[in-house]
Amino acid sequence: MSTEPKLNKTQEIVPHGVYTTSEAEKILKVSNSTMKRLLKRGVLKANKVGKQYRILGLELLRLVSPELEKKAVDKYLKIKMKAIETMKDWDN
């Protein structure tokens, strides 16, 4: 029998809750390999406890927040425009 808590479709992410990678995979509906990539690239921040990762609910909320997506796109476009402006001077 599994000791892992069962997650249902209506469970809310508790901001100050602590989740295992397995629980986070179920919440985010991603595979184990995707979870590893998210952790390795720093997209999802986690703390290592022994040999296992623990993820704060705030991190999960940050990852799935549509507001975060918009901020990331806005920041990318600003950086892109600055790079274009800088490169225009290189031709002169």
C-alpha positions, 0 to 999 in steps of 0.5 A: 500500500502506498503512503503517498497522499492521494491528490484529487482534481479539486485539491488546491495548492497550499502556498506554504505546503511542501510537496514531493516531486511525485505530488508535484508531477500529479498536480502539474500533470507532467511526466517524471522526465519533465519534472527532472528537466524543470528542476535541472533548468531551475524553472521550478525551484526546490530544496533537496532533503537527503536525496529527495527534493521538496517543493513549496506550494508557492513555487508550483503556483508561480509556475502555473500562474498566467500572470507569470507567463505574461511578465516573462513574455513582456520581459523577453520582448523588452530585452529583444527590442534593446538587443535590436537597438544595440545591434543597429549601432554596430552597422555604423 
